[in-house]
Amino acid sequence: MLKLFQWCKKILFKLLASVIFYTTIPLPYIKDLEFHEVAYFAPFVGLVIGGILGLLDVGVNYLGMPLLTRSALIVAVWMGITGGLHLDGAMDTADGLAVGNPERRLEVMADSATGAFGAMVAIALILLKTTALVDITDNRWLMLMAACGWGRWGQQLAILRYPYLKPTGKGALHKQAIRSYQDLLPGLLLMLAVSGLVWLLDGHRLVIPVVMAIAGSAIATFTAAWFNHKLGGHTGDTYGAVVEWTEALFLCVLTTI
């Protein structure tokens, strides 16, 4: 019993460390938290973020807020919960890819100043998420959870499959957490279960969970592979870009069903 308690406590502390690392959710100070395995719990953190957004969406809908305004509010809070961590990475990645000389791309990405291409990508991502949410009217809370979860599973995939291009940096520690395809399995099963909730809510709509599972895994795989193709590997910025683009494109696909 004592060993089980210690194991549960260890897992809980790792989950809390992941929430602290990836979000701005206020949590009490906990001594000696370890952050080298935070990426392992990234999809779970995504579900937490999506769940908070879903609760907010249900609440403001109950108050009578119009759909467009509600969707814009959700996206704004979405950025606030993550502290703009992934969006900043997507912007830096866009600035780097805009450079014609491949050897200078990492240097440009490391620059804290935002360029024109980074600003355009930020605008595009915000618009895609907002307009997609306007077109999604059923089970929005579940779709938000799925988008956030698949985005972070894509990050895990990028960490495992592709080389890290910098000797140091926040993204370097993630390699310690995701070392084999077995480390991807818990997150994948979790996301498949989330997709299956749609079928439990409405057994007559089997096509939706199937499309969610296929689209989520395919988009996550494609975005991770695309950034690797363009840069020859990944950095912490591209990990964020994978999250953002997977979330946005996944929501866009959902509007078709």
Phi, psi and omega in degrees: 000320180295320179296321178296318179298317180295321178295315179297320179296319179297315179296318180299316180295325177293321177296317179297321178298322179294318179297318179295319183292318189264349186225173174254016180298124182289123178231152179295153180293131177234125184286143172063036173289142179254134186248004185284351178243020185297327182295334181297330183256013184302314178299324177296318177298322177300319178294324176297313179299312179297324178295319178296316178297320179296319177297318177298318181298316178297320182295312182287334174294321177298328179281353176093016180291133180300156188299316182295313179297319179298318180294318178296321178296318179300315181295321179295315178294324177305312178294323181294318181297322181272356183067019183068016185301309184283324179296320177298320177296320178296321179293314179297322179296318179297318178297320180293317182290340179285346181282131182291327182273111183301331183289341182261357187296315180295325178296316179293320180296330180282345179288129183287343180287139180268128178267182183297319182291323176297318179296319180295320179294319178300315179297317181298315181296316180296318179294317180298315180294316183294311182292325178296318179295327177298324182275352178259114186250336183255139176051044182300324181298321180287323179293324177294317178297317181296317180299313181295322180291313180295323178302318182279335171292325174298324176297316178301318180298318179296321179298317184285312193278334190237152182291152175267131193270357181237147178288334180225181180121165181300323183288340184296325182292340182294335179298336179286336184269325184245098187246342181211169180294339175296331179287341177277338188296315180302316179295320179296314179297322178298316181289325175295324178294321178297317178298322180293341178299329178298319179293324177293324180288327180210097184295347181273358185241057182294332183297328183293308178297327178295313179296320179300316181293315181292313182294317182299310181292322182291316181294317178300317180294317183294314182296318178298318181291324183294314180293326175296319179298321183283329187246345183082018181159198183226161172227179175300326179294317181289331173301316177296322179296321177299316179300309185296313182289326176295315178301310185294313182291325178297315177297322178298318178297321181299332181294339181279347183242000000 
